[in-house]
């Protein structure tokens, strides 16, 4: 049988799309269809170069009876190469953040996002099978000229990683009696971390002074945004603010375990995996009604309709305190989590790829 290869714009540890590539490769190999993950060599972390191959080698590896799956998420040479490769084609859209969020903070990233959207429009009609990891993303593909049917294939999560033992040192440090408000995600302007800071400033000043804000996520490439947030925090006199950067899985699990509320005030999300991770760790979620987040939550958590920070701070207090309201929110989240955990990813993928297999 032909192989099933995957193309990706970047390949790194802890990245949701990279993790999905590894999970899908194992699944494809269990079907007897060996395949490789291809990425620009400079976009593969050195310690992962046994897991992924240089994109330039793809034309010599892919054959006419293979299947090639493109993970589309940003401007990349992988998107240009995809139509030229032999084999049957499948495209999986993970969302490309609108570039206007980055123009003032990091113009280079904005250009990559603009290129990605241009490439995405040009790829309409190239693949025999088009998928998106949310209905929100499927609608974006339609707006770029893609025709139905567009399948919705939510991100394939590795729950075994979330169940790994938490870092004991982090747990001890975070278990000092403070109320921990957590956000997990890239340090990117579309995440509106300045709004998270503002809401937390209200919370710390008026609701729970003995509290801490934790942001787990990398600011690589958006260092100016990080400096802006630090300046804002000083101006608002926010205390006990922790920017951890990227952390290993054990530390991430510990931050989730020690969190009292997960706060996400992002303006644009194509899926938002940390919502599911929060549910897994039993952390109540407070998130904006934006992008795919209402779809991902599907009735779980608490959604914010307006950026009224005093109200958001008050709701954070209700969610952080033990009681019937918190328990009801956690019960709805647990039911939503079970839906994800009961998914038969293999059956879903076989059904979507049936025209190519």
Secondary structure, 3 states (H helix, E strand, C coil): CCCEEEECCCECCCCHHHHHHHHHHHHHHHCCCCCCEEECHHHECHHHCCCCEEHHHHHHHCCCCCEEEEEECCCCHHHHHHCCCCCEEEEEECCCCCHHHCCCCCHHHHHHHHHHHHHHHHCCCCCCEEEECCHHHHHHHHHCCCCCCEEECCCCCCHHHHCCCCCHHHHHHHCCCCEEEEEECCCCHHHCHHHHHHHHHHHHHHHCCCEEEEEECCCCCCHHHHHHHHHHHHHCCCCCEEEEECCCHHHHHHHHHHCCEEEECCCCCCCCHHHHHHHHCCCEEEEECCCCHHHHHCCCCEEECCCCHHHHHHHHHHHHCCCHHHHHHHHHHHHHHHHHHCCCHHHHHHHHHCCCC
